[in-house]
């Protein structure tokens, strides 16, 4: 799935950065080397980004 999205992003070319966020990946996810405009957030990195953005309370409210 990740590879498919990377290929679509490369074909489209309409954005400067690509973000793929996945809370619990099914298996190991990794980006190919050299893709500096691509960002992969999963598990702890995704949680840290949400907290840093001030979304902790919003996330808690969404689970209620």
Predicted model as a PDB file, atoms N, CA, C, CB and O in Angstrom, pLDDT in the B-factor column:
MODEL        1                                                                  
ATOM      1  N   UNK A   1       0.819  -1.185   0.000  1.00 81.00           N  
ATOM      2  CA  UNK A   1       0.000   0.000   0.000  1.00 81.00           C  
ATOM      3  C   UNK A   1       0.869   1.258   0.000  1.00 81.00           C  
ATOM      4  CB  UNK A   1      -0.935  -0.007   1.200  1.00 81.00           C  
ATOM      5  O   UNK A   1       0.618   2.180  -0.775  1.00 81.00           O  
ATOM      6  N   UNK A   2       1.878   1.304   0.852  1.00 88.00           N  
ATOM      7  CA  UNK A   2       2.754   2.473   0.912  1.00 88.00           C  
ATOM      8  C   UNK A   2       3.427   2.709  -0.436  1.00 88.00           C  
ATOM      9  CB  UNK A   2       3.814   2.297   2.012  1.00 88.00           C  
ATOM     10  O   UNK A   2       3.491   3.844  -0.910  1.00 88.00           O  
ATOM     11  N   UNK A   3       3.925   1.649  -1.049  1.00 88.00           N  
ATOM     12  CA  UNK A   3       4.580   1.785  -2.358  1.00 88.00           C  
ATOM     13  C   UNK A   3       3.628   2.365  -3.404  1.00 88.00           C  
ATOM     14  CB  UNK A   3       5.107   0.423  -2.834  1.00 88.00           C  
ATOM     15  O   UNK A   3       4.031   3.182  -4.232  1.00 88.00           O  
ATOM     16  N   UNK A   4       2.364   1.939  -3.360  1.00 89.00           N  
ATOM     17  CA  UNK A   4       1.363   2.451  -4.299  1.00 89.00           C  
ATOM     18  C   UNK A   4       1.164   3.949  -4.106  1.00 89.00           C  
ATOM     19  CB  UNK A   4       0.024   1.710  -4.122  1.00 89.00           C  
ATOM     20  O   UNK A   4       1.108   4.696  -5.082  1.00 89.00           O  
ATOM     21  N   UNK A   5       1.056   4.397  -2.856  1.00 88.00           N  
ATOM     22  CA  UNK A   5       0.880   5.830  -2.590  1.00 88.00           C  
ATOM     23  C   UNK A   5       2.107   6.637  -3.024  1.00 88.00           C  
ATOM     24  CB  UNK A   5       0.604   6.063  -1.096  1.00 88.00           C  
ATOM     25  O   UNK A   5       1.971   7.739  -3.556  1.00 88.00           O  
ATOM     26  N   UNK A   6       3.285   6.096  -2.801  1.00 89.00           N  
ATOM     27  CA  UNK A   6       4.509   6.789  -3.229  1.00 89.00           C  
ATOM     28  C   UNK A   6       4.518   6.961  -4.747  1.00 89.00           C  
ATOM     29  CB  UNK A   6       5.769   6.010  -2.771  1.00 89.00           C  
ATOM     30  O   UNK A   6       4.878   8.026  -5.248  1.00 89.00           O  
ATOM     31  N   UNK A   7       4.125   5.923  -5.480  1.00 89.00           N  
ATOM     32  CA  UNK A   7       4.078   6.008  -6.942  1.00 89.00           C  
ATOM     33  C   UNK A   7       3.049   7.034  -7.409  1.00 89.00           C  
ATOM     34  CB  UNK A   7       3.756   4.637  -7.543  1.00 89.00           C  
ATOM     35  O   UNK A   7       3.304   7.789  -8.347  1.00 89.00           O  
ATOM     36  N   UNK A   8       1.881   7.063  -6.753  1.00 90.00           N  
ATOM     37  CA  UNK A   8       0.851   8.044  -7.110  1.00 90.00           C  
ATOM     38  C   UNK A   8       1.352   9.464  -6.866  1.00 90.00           C  
ATOM     39  CB  UNK A   8      -0.439   7.792  -6.308  1.00 90.00           C  
ATOM     40  O   UNK A   8       1.128  10.357  -7.684  1.00 90.00           O  
ATOM     41  N   UNK A   9       2.023   9.665  -5.748  1.00 87.00           N  
ATOM     42  CA  UNK A   9       2.559  10.982  -5.409  1.00 87.00           C  
ATOM     43  C   UNK A   9       3.568  11.421  -6.468  1.00 87.00           C  
ATOM     44  CB  UNK A   9       3.219  10.962  -4.006  1.00 87.00           C  
ATOM     45  O   UNK A   9       3.556  12.572  -6.906  1.00 87.00           O  
ATOM     46  N   UNK A  10       4.435  10.504  -6.876  1.00 88.00           N  
ATOM     47  CA  UNK A  10       5.453  10.827  -7.882  1.00 88.00           C  
ATOM     48  C   UNK A  10       4.796  11.194  -9.216  1.00 88.00           C  
ATOM     49  CB  UNK A  10       6.423   9.635  -8.074  1.00 88.00           C  
ATOM     50  O   UNK A  10       5.234  12.128  -9.887  1.00 88.00           O  
ATOM     51  N   UNK A  11       3.751  10.464  -9.597  1.00 91.00           N  
ATOM     52  CA  UNK A  11       3.056  10.745 -10.860  1.00 91.00           C  
ATOM     53  C   UNK A  11       2.320  12.075 -10.809  1.00 91.00           C  
ATOM     54  CB  UNK A  11       2.072   9.623 -11.186  1.00 91.00           C  
ATOM     55  O   UNK A  11       2.352  12.845 -11.769  1.00 91.00           O  
ATOM     56  N   UNK A  12       1.660  12.343  -9.694  1.00 89.00           N  
ATOM     57  CA  UNK A  12       0.826  13.534  -9.572  1.00 89.00           C  
ATOM     58  C   UNK A  12       1.675  14.805  -9.551  1.00 89.00           C  
ATOM     59  CB  UNK A  12      -0.031  13.452  -8.308  1.00 89.00           C  
ATOM     60  O   UNK A  12       1.425  15.735 -10.318  1.00 89.00           O  
ATOM     61  N   UNK A  13       2.666  14.842  -8.680  1.00 86.00           N  
ATOM     62  CA  UNK A  13       3.580  15.973  -8.607  1.00 86.00           C  
ATOM     63  C   UNK A  13       2.981  17.291  -8.157  1.00 86.00           C  
ATOM     64  CB  UNK A  13       4.182  16.169  -9.906  1.00 86.00           C  
ATOM     65  O   UNK A  13       3.613  18.334  -8.325  1.00 86.00           O  
ATOM     66  N   UNK A  14       1.784  17.281  -7.591  1.00 87.00           N  
ATOM     67  CA  UNK A  14       1.122  18.532  -7.231  1.00 87.00           C  
ATOM     68  C   UNK A  14       1.423  19.007  -5.812  1.00 87.00           C  
ATOM     69  CB  UNK A  14      -0.351  18.376  -7.390  1.00 87.00           C  
ATOM     70  O   UNK A  14       0.958  20.075  -5.411  1.00 87.00           O  
ATOM     71  N   UNK A  15       2.182  18.244  -5.056  1.00 85.00           N  
ATOM     72  CA  UNK A  15       2.489  18.624  -3.677  1.00 85.00           C  
ATOM     73  C   UNK A  15       4.001  18.578  -3.456  1.00 85.00           C  
ATOM     74  CB  UNK A  15       1.760  17.689  -2.670  1.00 85.00           C  
ATOM     75  O   UNK A  15       4.724  17.858  -4.145  1.00 85.00           O  
ATOM     76  N   UNK A  16       4.457  19.361  -2.485  1.00 89.00           N  
ATOM     77  CA  UNK A  16       5.886  19.398  -2.193  1.00 89.00           C  
ATOM     78  C   UNK A  16       6.321  18.300  -1.231  1.00 89.00           C  
ATOM     79  CB  UNK A  16       6.255  20.741  -1.623  1.00 89.00           C  
ATOM     80  O   UNK A  16       7.475  17.872  -1.256  1.00 89.00           O  
ATOM     81  N   UNK A  17       5.396  17.838  -0.377  1.00 91.00           N  
ATOM     82  CA  UNK A  17       5.733  16.819   0.615  1.00 91.00           C  
ATOM     83  C   UNK A  17       4.659  15.745   0.650  1.00 91.00           C  
ATOM     84  CB  UNK A  17       5.904  17.449   2.008  1.00 91.00           C  
ATOM     85  O   UNK A  17       3.489  16.011   0.377  1.00 91.00           O  
ATOM     86  N   UNK A  18       5.064  14.539   0.987  1.00 91.00           N  
ATOM     87  CA  UNK A  18       4.186  13.384   1.094  1.00 91.00           C  
ATOM     88  C   UNK A  18       4.241  12.888   2.529  1.00 91.00           C  
ATOM     89  CB  UNK A  18       4.591  12.259   0.087  1.00 91.00           C  
ATOM     90  O   UNK A  18       5.320  12.600   3.047  1.00 91.00           O  
ATOM     91  N   UNK A  19       3.083  12.788   3.175  1.00 90.00           N  
ATOM     92  CA  UNK A  19       2.999  12.263   4.537  1.00 90.00           C  
ATOM     93  C   UNK A  19       2.151  11.007   4.525  1.00 90.00           C  
ATOM     94  CB  UNK A  19       2.409  13.317   5.515  1.00 90.00           C  
ATOM     95  O   UNK A  19       1.030  11.014   4.016  1.00 90.00           O  
ATOM     96  N   UNK A  20       2.672   9.943   5.076  1.00 91.00           N  
ATOM     97  CA  UNK A  20       1.914   8.705   5.233  1.00 91.00           C  
ATOM     98  C   UNK A  20       1.847   8.434   6.727  1.00 91.00           C  
ATOM     99  CB  UNK A  20       2.571   7.494   4.442  1.00 91.00           C  
ATOM    100  O   UNK A  20       2.869   8.179   7.365  1.00 91.00           O  
ATOM    101  N   UNK A  21       0.642   8.489   7.284  1.00 90.00           N  
ATOM    102  CA  UNK A  21       0.457   8.286   8.719  1.00 90.00           C  
ATOM    103  C   UNK A  21      -0.353   7.021   8.948  1.00 90.00           C  
ATOM    104  CB  UNK A  21      -0.241   9.506   9.370  1.00 90.00           C  
ATOM    105  O   UNK A  21      -1.408   6.824   8.347  1.00 90.00           O  
ATOM    106  N   UNK A  22       0.158   6.171   9.825  1.00 89.00           N  
ATOM    107  CA  UNK A  22      -0.484   4.891  10.118  1.00 89.00           C  
ATOM    108  C   UNK A  22      -0.248   4.562  11.585  1.00 89.00           C  
ATOM    109  CB  UNK A  22       0.063   3.753   9.192  1.00 89.00           C  
ATOM    110  O   UNK A  22       0.897   4.427  12.017  1.00 89.00           O  
ATOM    111  N   UNK A  23      -1.324   4.434  12.350  1.00 83.00           N  
ATOM    112  CA  UNK A  23      -1.180   4.198  13.787  1.00 83.00           C  
ATOM    113  C   UNK A  23      -0.518   2.856  14.076  1.00 83.00           C  
ATOM    114  CB  UNK A  23      -2.541   4.260  14.469  1.00 83.00           C  
ATOM    115  O   UNK A  23       0.493   2.799  14.776  1.00 83.00           O  
ATOM    116  N   UNK A  24      -1.079   1.782  13.543  1.00 86.00           N  
ATOM    117  CA  UNK A  24      -0.530   0.441  13.775  1.00 86.00           C  
ATOM    118  C   UNK A  24      -0.355  -0.241  12.417  1.00 86.00           C  
ATOM    119  CB  UNK A  24      -1.467  -0.409  14.722  1.00 86.00           C  
ATOM    120  O   UNK A  24      -1.310  -0.802  11.879  1.00 86.00           O  
ATOM    121  N   UNK A  25       0.853  -0.197  11.862  1.00 86.00           N  
ATOM    122  CA  UNK A  25       1.064  -0.801  10.537  1.00 86.00           C  
ATOM    123  C   UNK A  25       0.949  -2.319  10.589  1.00 86.00           C  
ATOM    124  CB  UNK A  25       2.436  -0.407   9.985  1.00 86.00           C  
ATOM    125  O   UNK A  25       1.247  -2.950  11.603  1.00 86.00           O  
ATOM    126  N   UNK A  26       0.515  -2.879   9.486  1.00 85.00           N  
ATOM    127  CA  UNK A  26       0.452  -4.327   9.336  1.00 85.00           C  
ATOM    128  C   UNK A  26       1.795  -4.770   8.754  1.00 85.00           C  
ATOM    129  CB  UNK A  26      -0.762  -4.772   8.417  1.00 85.00           C  
ATOM    130  O   UNK A  26       1.955  -4.847   7.535  1.00 85.00           O  
ATOM    131  N   UNK A  27       2.749  -5.057   9.625  1.00 84.00           N  
ATOM    132  CA  UNK A  27       4.104  -5.363   9.194  1.00 84.00           C  
ATOM    133  C   UNK A  27       4.986  -4.138   9.312  1.00 84.00           C  
ATOM    134  CB  UNK A  27       4.111  -5.885   7.761  1.00 84.00           C  
ATOM    135  O   UNK A  27       4.571  -3.112   9.852  1.00 84.00           O  
ATOM    136  N   UNK A  28       6.202  -4.247   8.805  1.00 87.00           N  
ATOM    137  CA  UNK A  28       7.187  -3.172   8.902  1.00 87.00           C  
ATOM    138  C   UNK A  28       7.040  -2.214   7.731  1.00 87.00           C  
ATOM    139  CB  UNK A  28       8.614  -3.744   8.949  1.00 87.00           C  
ATOM    140  O   UNK A  28       7.000  -2.642   6.577  1.00 87.00           O  
ATOM    141  N   UNK A  29       6.960  -0.922   8.021  1.00 88.00           N  
ATOM    142  CA  UNK A  29       6.909   0.099   6.977  1.00 88.00           C  
ATOM    143  C   UNK A  29       8.229   0.845   6.960  1.00 88.00           C  
ATOM    144  CB  UNK A  29       5.722   1.079   7.202  1.00 88.00           C  
ATOM    145  O   UNK A  29       8.784   1.165   8.012  1.00 88.00           O  
ATOM    146  N   UNK A  30       8.727   1.119   5.775  1.00 89.00           N  
ATOM    147  CA  UNK A  30       9.917   1.957   5.659  1.00 89.00           C  
ATOM    148  C   UNK A  30       9.911   2.617   4.282  1.00 89.00           C  
ATOM    149  CB  UNK A  30      11.223   1.122   5.878  1.00 89.00           C  
ATOM    150  O   UNK A  30       9.438   2.054   3.294  1.00 89.00           O  
ATOM    151  N   UNK A  31      10.448   3.814   4.259  1.00 89.00           N  
ATOM    152  CA  UNK A  31      10.544   4.554   3.007  1.00 89.00           C  
ATOM    153  C   UNK A  31      11.851   4.201   2.311  1.00 89.00           C  
ATOM    154  CB  UNK A  31      10.450   6.080   3.256  1.00 89.00           C  
ATOM    155  O   UNK A  31      12.863   3.976   2.974  1.00 89.00           O  
ATOM    156  N   UNK A  32      11.842   4.149   0.987  1.00 87.00           N  
ATOM    157  CA  UNK A  32      13.096   3.959   0.264  1.00 87.00           C  
ATOM    158  C   UNK A  32      14.045   5.128   0.546  1.00 87.00           C  
ATOM    159  CB  UNK A  32      12.834   3.824  -1.258  1.00 87.00           C  
ATOM    160  O   UNK A  32      13.591   6.250   0.774  1.00 87.00           O  
ATOM    161  N   UNK A  33      15.322   4.882   0.533  1.00 90.00           N  
ATOM    162  CA  UNK A  33      16.305   5.942   0.789  1.00 90.00           C  
ATOM    163  C   UNK A  33      16.258   6.996  -0.305  1.00 90.00           C  
ATOM    164  CB  UNK A  33      17.722   5.355   0.894  1.00 90.00           C  
ATOM    165  O   UNK A  33      15.934   6.714  -1.459  1.00 90.00           O  
ATOM    166  N   UNK A  34      16.590   8.219   0.092  1.00 89.00           N  
ATOM    167  CA  UNK A  34      16.696   9.304  -0.864  1.00 89.00           C  
ATOM    168  C   UNK A  34      15.412  10.081  -1.101  1.00 89.00           C  
ATOM    169  CB  UNK A  34      17.168   8.768  -2.138  1.00 89.00           C  
ATOM    170  O   UNK A  34      15.406  11.025  -1.891  1.00 89.00           O  
ATOM    171  N   UNK A  35      14.331   9.710  -0.441  1.00 87.00           N  
ATOM    172  CA  UNK A  35      13.069  10.419  -0.627  1.00 87.00           C  
ATOM    173  C   UNK A  35      12.943  11.489   0.449  1.00 87.00           C  
ATOM    174  CB  UNK A  35      11.861   9.438  -0.578  1.00 87.00           C  
ATOM    175  O   UNK A  35      12.317  11.261   1.484  1.00 87.00           O  
ATOM    176  N   UNK A  36      13.531  12.647   0.210  1.00 89.00           N  
ATOM    177  CA  UNK A  36      13.599  13.686   1.228  1.00 89.00           C  
ATOM    178  C   UNK A  36      12.276  14.419   1.425  1.00 89.00           C  
ATOM    179  CB  UNK A  36      14.669  14.672   0.870  1.00 89.00           C  
ATOM    180  O   UNK A  36      12.081  15.049   2.465  1.00 89.00           O  
ATOM    181  N   UNK A  37      11.375  14.355   0.469  1.00 89.00           N  
ATOM    182  CA  UNK A  37      10.084  15.033   0.594  1.00 89.00           C  
ATOM    183  C   UNK A  37       9.006  14.106   1.131  1.00 89.00           C  
ATOM    184  CB  UNK A  37       9.654  15.594  -0.749  1.00 89.00           C  
ATOM    185  O   UNK A  37       7.833  14.476   1.166  1.00 89.00           O  
ATOM    186  N   UNK A  38       9.384  12.924   1.542  1.00 91.00           N  
ATOM    187  CA  UNK A  38       8.442  11.917   2.033  1.00 91.00           C  
ATOM    188  C   UNK A  38       8.615  11.746   3.541  1.00 91.00           C  
ATOM    189  CB  UNK A  38       8.650  10.561   1.301  1.00 91.00           C  
ATOM    190  O   UNK A  38       9.733  11.753   4.057  1.00 91.00           O  
ATOM    191  N   UNK A  39       7.492  11.593   4.234  1.00 91.00           N  
ATOM    192  CA  UNK A  39       7.518  11.454   5.692  1.00 91.00           C  
ATOM    193  C   UNK A  39       6.618  10.291   6.084  1.00 91.00           C  
ATOM    194  CB  UNK A  39       7.064  12.773   6.397  1.00 91.00           C  
ATOM    195  O   UNK A  39       5.476  10.200   5.633  1.00 91.00           O  
ATOM    196  N   UNK A  40       7.132   9.416   6.916  1.00 91.00           N  
ATOM    197  CA  UNK A  40       6.389   8.253   7.391  1.00 91.00           C  
ATOM    198  C   UNK A  40       6.237   8.370   8.899  1.00 91.00           C  
ATOM    199  CB  UNK A  40       7.104   6.917   6.999  1.00 91.00           C  
ATOM    200  O   UNK A  40       7.220   8.388   9.639  1.00 91.00           O  
ATOM    201  N   UNK A  41       5.002   8.449   9.333  1.00 90.00           N  
ATOM    202  CA  UNK A  41       4.715   8.518  10.766  1.00 90.00           C  
ATOM    203  C   UNK A  41       3.876   7.314  11.142  1.00 90.00           C  
ATOM    204  CB  UNK A  41       3.985   9.846  11.141  1.00 90.00           C  
ATOM    205  O   UNK A  41       2.811   7.088  10.568  1.00 90.00           O  
ATOM    206  N   UNK A  42       4.353   6.543  12.102  1.00 89.00           N  
ATOM    207  CA  UNK A  42       3.565   5.422  12.607  1.00 89.00           C  
ATOM    208  C   UNK A  42       3.852   5.259  14.094  1.00 89.00           C  
ATOM    209  CB  UNK A  42       3.885   4.107  11.828  1.00 89.00           C  
ATOM    210  O   UNK A  42       4.862   5.740  14.608  1.00 89.00           O  
ATOM    211  N   UNK A  43       2.951   4.578  14.760  1.00 88.00           N  
ATOM    212  CA  UNK A  43       3.127   4.269  16.173  1.00 88.00           C  
ATOM    213  C   UNK A  43       3.499   5.465  17.021  1.00 88.00           C  
ATOM    214  CB  UNK A  43       4.162   3.228  16.327  1.00 88.00           C  
ATOM    215  O   UNK A  43       2.775   6.460  17.055  1.00 88.00           O  
ATOM    216  N   UNK A  44       4.624   5.372  17.706  1.00 88.00           N  
ATOM    217  CA  UNK A  44       5.069   6.401  18.641  1.00 88.00           C  
ATOM    218  C   UNK A  44       5.331   7.735  17.945  1.00 88.00           C  
ATOM    219  CB  UNK A  44       6.323   5.941  19.359  1.00 88.00           C  
ATOM    220  O   UNK A  44       4.997   8.785  18.494  1.00 88.00           O  
ATOM    221  N   UNK A  45       5.915   7.716  16.765  1.00 87.00           N  
ATOM    222  CA  UNK A  45       6.190   8.964  16.053  1.00 87.00           C  
ATOM    223  C   UNK A  45       4.891   9.704  15.731  1.00 87.00           C  
ATOM    224  CB  UNK A  45       6.976   8.683  14.759  1.00 87.00           C  
ATOM    225  O   UNK A  45       4.837  10.930  15.829  1.00 87.00           O  
ATOM    226  N   UNK A  46       3.845   8.967  15.347  1.00 86.00           N  
ATOM    227  CA  UNK A  46       2.549   9.581  15.060  1.00 86.00           C  
ATOM    228  C   UNK A  46       1.936  10.148  16.335  1.00 86.00           C  
ATOM    229  CB  UNK A  46       1.594   8.557  14.415  1.00 86.00           C  
ATOM    230  O   UNK A  46       1.402  11.257  16.329  1.00 86.00           O  
ATOM    231  N   UNK A  47       2.008   9.397  17.421  1.00 87.00           N  
ATOM    232  CA  UNK A  47       1.481   9.875  18.705  1.00 87.00           C  
ATOM    233  C   UNK A  47       2.232  11.123  19.168  1.00 87.00           C  
ATOM    234  CB  UNK A  47       1.580   8.768  19.777  1.00 87.00           C  
ATOM    235  O   UNK A  47       1.614  12.083  19.628  1.00 87.00           O  
ATOM    236  N   UNK A  48       3.541  11.116  19.051  1.00 90.00           N  
ATOM    237  CA  UNK A  48       4.342  12.285  19.447  1.00 90.00           C  
ATOM    238  C   UNK A  48       3.968  13.518  18.612  1.00 90.00           C  
ATOM    239  CB  UNK A  48       5.854  11.979  19.293  1.00 90.00           C  
ATOM    240  O   UNK A  48       3.873  14.624  19.146  1.00 90.00           O  
ATOM    241  N   UNK A  49       3.758  13.330  17.314  1.00 88.00           N  
ATOM    242  CA  UNK A  49       3.390  14.449  16.443  1.00 88.00           C  
ATOM    243  C   UNK A  49       2.021  15.005  16.838  1.00 88.00           C  
ATOM    244  CB  UNK A  49       3.381  14.006  14.961  1.00 88.00           C  
ATOM    245  O   UNK A  49       1.828  16.221  16.849  1.00 88.00           O  
ATOM    246  N   UNK A  50       1.075  14.132  17.160  1.00 87.00           N  
ATOM    247  CA  UNK A  50      -0.259  14.577  17.570  1.00 87.00           C  
ATOM    248  C   UNK A  50      -0.191  15.368  18.872  1.00 87.00           C  
ATOM    249  CB  UNK A  50      -1.202  13.374  17.731  1.00 87.00           C  
ATOM    250  O   UNK A  50      -0.839  16.406  19.005  1.00 87.00           O  
ATOM    251  N   UNK A  51       0.581  14.885  19.821  1.00 90.00           N  
ATOM    252  CA  UNK A  51       0.726  15.586  21.101  1.00 90.00           C  
ATOM    253  C   UNK A  51       1.415  16.924  20.894  1.00 90.00           C  
ATOM    254  CB  UNK A  51       1.518  14.730  22.108  1.00 90.00           C  
ATOM    255  O   UNK A  51       0.989  17.932  21.459  1.00 90.00           O  
ATOM    256  N   UNK A  52       2.474  16.952  20.093  1.00 92.00           N  
ATOM    257  CA  UNK A  52       3.201  18.192  19.820  1.00 92.00           C  
ATOM    258  C   UNK A  52       2.306  19.232  19.140  1.00 92.00           C  
ATOM    259  CB  UNK A  52       4.425  17.905  18.945  1.00 92.00           C  
ATOM    260  O   UNK A  52       2.489  20.434  19.330  1.00 92.00           O  
ATOM    261  N   UNK A  53       1.349  18.768  18.356  1.00 92.00           N  
ATOM    262  CA  UNK A  53       0.433  19.674  17.651  1.00 92.00           C  
ATOM    263  C   UNK A  53      -0.725  20.121  18.545  1.00 92.00           C  
ATOM    264  CB  UNK A  53      -0.117  18.993  16.394  1.00 92.00           C  
ATOM    265  O   UNK A  53      -1.587  20.888  18.116  1.00 92.00           O  
ATOM    266  N   UNK A  54      -0.740  19.637  19.794  1.00 91.00           N  
ATOM    267  CA  UNK A  54      -1.800  20.035  20.717  1.00 91.00           C  
ATOM    268  C   UNK A  54      -3.095  19.278  20.520  1.00 91.00           C  
ATOM    269  CB  UNK A  54      -2.062  21.488  20.581  1.00 91.00           C  
ATOM    270  O   UNK A  54      -4.160  19.770  20.893  1.00 91.00           O  
ATOM    271  N   UNK A  55      -3.024  18.091  19.941  1.00 90.00           N  
ATOM    272  CA  UNK A  55      -4.231  17.324  19.634  1.00 90.00           C  
ATOM    273  C   UNK A  55      -4.586  16.276  20.681  1.00 90.00           C  
ATOM    274  CB  UNK A  55      -4.069  16.655  18.313  1.00 90.00           C  
ATOM    275  O   UNK A  55      -5.520  15.500  20.477  1.00 90.00           O  
ATOM    276  N   UNK A  56      -3.869  16.234  21.789  1.00 89.00           N  
ATOM    277  CA  UNK A  56      -4.107  15.184  22.778  1.00 89.00           C  
ATOM    278  C   UNK A  56      -5.557  15.183  23.267  1.00 89.00           C  
ATOM    279  CB  UNK A  56      -3.158  15.357  23.963  1.00 89.00           C  
ATOM    280  O   UNK A  56      -6.217  14.145  23.230  1.00 89.00           O  
ATOM    281  N   UNK A  57      -6.055  16.320  23.719  1.00 90.00           N  
ATOM    282  CA  UNK A  57      -7.429  16.380  24.232  1.00 90.00           C  
ATOM    283  C   UNK A  57      -8.446  16.061  23.152  1.00 90.00           C  
ATOM    284  CB  UNK A  57      -7.717  17.755  24.817  1.00 90.00           C  
ATOM    285  O   UNK A  57      -9.450  15.402  23.423  1.00 90.00           O  
ATOM    286  N   UNK A  58      -8.200  16.519  21.932  1.00 90.00           N  
ATOM    287  CA  UNK A  58      -9.095  16.212  20.824  1.00 90.00           C  
ATOM    288  C   UNK A  58      -9.145  14.704  20.575  1.00 90.00           C  
ATOM    289  CB  UNK A  58      -8.646  16.951  19.552  1.00 90.00           C  
ATOM    290  O   UNK A  58     -10.219  14.142  20.365  1.00 90.00           O  
ATOM    291  N   UNK A  59      -7.988  14.057  20.599  1.00 84.00           N  
ATOM    292  CA  UNK A  59      -7.947  12.610  20.387  1.00 84.00           C  
ATOM    293  C   UNK A  59      -8.697  11.868  21.491  1.00 84.00           C  
ATOM    294  CB  UNK A  59      -6.494  12.122  20.321  1.00 84.00           C  
ATOM    295  O   UNK A  59      -9.424  10.914  21.213  1.00 84.00           O  
ATOM    296  N   UNK A  60      -8.527  12.293  22.723  1.00 87.00           N  
ATOM    297  CA  UNK A  60      -9.229  11.669  23.840  1.00 87.00           C  
ATOM    298  C   UNK A  60     -10.734  11.837  23.658  1.00 87.00           C  
ATOM    299  CB  UNK A  60      -8.770  12.278  25.188  1.00 87.00           C  
ATOM    300  O   UNK A  60     -11.489  10.882  23.839  1.00 87.00           O  
ATOM    301  N   UNK A  61     -11.177  13.045  23.301  1.00 91.00           N  
ATOM    302  CA  UNK A  61     -12.601  13.304  23.090  1.00 91.00           C  
ATOM    303  C   UNK A  61     -13.177  12.438  21.959  1.00 91.00           C  
ATOM    304  CB  UNK A  61     -12.822  14.787  22.777  1.00 91.00           C  
ATOM    305  O   UNK A  61     -14.334  12.024  22.026  1.00 91.00           O  
ATOM    306  N   UNK A  62     -12.382  12.167  20.933  1.00 89.00           N  
ATOM    307  CA  UNK A  62     -12.838  11.347  19.815  1.00 89.00           C  
ATOM    308  C   UNK A  62     -13.054   9.888  20.205  1.00 89.00           C  
ATOM    309  CB  UNK A  62     -11.843  11.426  18.685  1.00 89.00           C  
ATOM    310  O   UNK A  62     -13.820   9.179  19.553  1.00 89.00           O  
ATOM    311  N   UNK A  63     -12.395   9.444  21.248  1.00 86.00           N  
ATOM    312  CA  UNK A  63     -12.529   8.039  21.647  1.00 86.00           C  
ATOM    313  C   UNK A  63     -13.694   7.819  22.598  1.00 86.00           C  
ATOM    314  CB  UNK A  63     -11.248   7.557  22.298  1.00 86.00           C  
ATOM    315  O   UNK A  63     -14.011   6.677  22.932  1.00 86.00           O  
ATOM    316  N   UNK A  64     -14.328   8.879  23.032  1.00 84.00           N  
ATOM    317  CA  UNK A  64     -15.457   8.754  23.974  1.00 84.00           C  
ATOM    318  C   UNK A  64     -16.736   8.489  23.250  1.00 84.00           C  
ATOM    319  CB  UNK A  64     -15.604  10.005  24.820  1.00 84.00           C  
ATOM    320  O   UNK A  64     -17.786   8.356  23.880  1.00 84.00           O  
TER     321      UNK A  64                                                      
ENDMDL                                                                          
END                                                                             
